[in-house]
Amino acid sequence: MATGPALAHAVNAGCNLIVTHEAVTFWDYPVWAERSPIKEPWDCDRKRLVLIEQHGLTILRAHSTVDPTHVGPALWGTLDLPAPVFSGWVYSHHVVKAMTAGDLAQRTKQALGLDGVRVTGDPKRNITHIGTCSGGDGMDRNMHNIVKFLLPRGIEAVVVGETNDFTQRMAMESNIALIEGGHSPTENDGLQRLAADLQHQFPRNKVVCRSQKVPWATL
């Protein structure tokens, strides 16, 4: 995301083109733009827009185009999962040697460098069919992808980016374990892979990748 700190980092690194995965501003984001009573940039948006204007930055958003090519495959590699037997836009199905949901949670925690992960379901449950849904695809507004594309394939556990109460309860009542790895952590490696590809394609240009940390702490 082209956050204020990310924009400042780009400026300090001497970069003037920002390739971002998420939208630049909040106020006009399609999910809630029509519901918001504020029909102009929010204060946090204005701060970003000022930085962009002040330093002459250009923003290129690469979201759905790089999810299946970079974000998903990078996440599978980070989690040390075998090649998927099925994959789509931001979801995949992998068959592994038997492990517990707790084992998968620990693997996710360590691989993504997290202090902890939220687990829905029985950590002691044995699993061999694992699904992934990176980024925000574990949120209630996107959980239909799990229901439509993964549940019919017999997944027993799914690693998602971020989730919420609705999806967690859907998982419980659908008899699957759900492990939350965080929106940014499940996408960071994909953007690192994209940066490496850009550097390879444009060797004369300077390419810098700034991974985005989780914006919260567990106390």
N, C-alpha and C positions, 0 to 999 in steps of 0.2 A: 504494500500500500504506500502511496506517495504521502506519507505523514510529514509533518513539519520537520522532525529530526531526520527523516530519510532525504528530504529535499535539501536540507542544510548539509548533510553528508555528501550529497552529489556535488553541491557547489564547492565544498572544501576539497573534493577530489578532482575538481576541474572538469566535471562532466556537465553537458548541457542537454542531453537527451535522456529522459527517464522512461524506462520500460517498466510499467507497473502491472501487477496482476489484478488489483482491485480498482474500483472507481476512485476518482480524485476527490470528489465532494460527496457529502452526505445528503444535503437538502434535496437534491434532485434525483436521488437513487430510486429506481422504479418501484422497489418493494414498498416504500412508504411515502414517496413523494406526494401522491394524491391524498394521503391521509393527513399530512402535516399542515397545520394552519399557517406555517411560516413559508411563504412562497419566494424566499430570497436566500442567498447563502447564509448559513449559520456562522457564528463567530469563529468556530474552529475552521470552517471552510475558508473564510476570508483570510485567515492567517496563512493558509496554504496558497491561496490565489495571489496574495501579496508577494510571497517568496517566488512564485513562478514568474510573475510579472517583473519583479525587481531584478531577477538574475537572468531573464530571457530564456527560461527553460521550456523545452518542448516535452509533452507527455504523450507516450504511446501506450495504450492499454492493450495487454495481451492476456486475455482470460480464457474463454472457452476454446480458443485455438491451441493453447499450450497445455491444457489439462490432460487430454489423452496422449499427447506426444512427449511431455516432459514431467508433469506433476505426478500423474499416476505411476508411470514406470519408475520414477525416482523413489517414490514411497515404497513400492514393492521391494526395491533393492535395499533401501534403508532398513526395512523390517526383516530382511533376509527371507523373503517369501519366494517360492518357485514361480516360474512363469505362470500367468493365469490361464485357467481352462476357459475362461470367459472374461471379457472386459468390455466396458462401454465408455461413455464420456468421462465420468468421474467415479466409476465403480468397477469392481473386479471380484472374481471368485478364484480362490486358490485351494488346492488340495495338498495337505501336509501330513507328515507323520504325527501320530497321536500326541497331543499335548493338552494341558489344561488351559482354561480361559485365564487363570491366574498367571500361568507361564507366558501367555501371549501379552497380558497386561504388563508384566515385568520387561518383556522384550521391547514393547512399545515405549515404555518409560525410558529405558536405557538408550535405545536407538535414537530417540528424539531429544535426548538430553533434558528430560523433565524431572521435576522434584516429585511428581506424583501424577497418577491418572485416575479418572473416575471410571469405575466398573459397575455395570448394571448386569445382574444375573449371578449365577453361582460360580465363583472363581475356581472351584474344584471340578467343574464339569469337563469331561474329556471332549476334545474337538478335533476334527480332521478337515472340516470345510470352513474356510475363513473368507470373509468378504472385506473389502475396503471401500470407503466412501470419503474421499479427502475433502479438506476445506470445510465449507458450510453445508455439505450434503447430508450431515446428520441432524440438521435442524428440522423442526416440524414442517416448515414450508417446502422442504425437499425430501422428506422421508418416504414419499411415494416411490422414489427410485429404489430404496431398499425393498419395499413391499413388492414392486413390480418386477425388478430384475434379479434380486438376490434371494429372497425368501423362496420362490418357486424352485430354485436350484439346490435347496437343502442346506444353506449355510447354517452353521451352528454358532458362529461368533462373527462380529463385524467391528473393524477398527474404523472409527470415524474421526473427522477433524473436530468440529464442535457439535454439541447436541444440547437438548433441553428436556424438560420434564415430559412433554408429550411423546417425544421419540423414545425416551427411556421406558415409558410405560408401554408403548407399542412393542418394544423389544421384549419386555418381560412377558407380555401376554401373547407374544409370538414364539416364545420359548427359544430365544437366542440371547447370547451374551453380547453386550455392547461396551466397547472400550473407547473412551474419548482421549484422543491424542492432542487436540488443540487445532484451531483453524490454521494459524501461521506455521506451527511446527510440521504439520503434514504437507505443507506446500513449499517450505523453504528450500528443500533439496531439489525440487523441480525447477525452481527459479535459478538456483546455482547451476543446474545442468543447462538451462537456457542461456545463462551468461557465458558458460564455457563454449557453447555452440556459436554464439554471436562472436566471441573472440576468435574462434577458428574461421568463421566466415569473413570476418573483417579484421585481419591481423594488424592492420595499420592503425586501427582505432583503439582507444583505451576503453576497456570494459571493466567496471567495478560492480560487484554484487554485495548488497547489504541485506543480510538476513534479518527478519523481523522477530523480535522476542515477544513472548506472551505479555500482555499488558496488565497482568494481575499477579498476585502472590498468595500463597496459602499460609495463613498464620495459625 
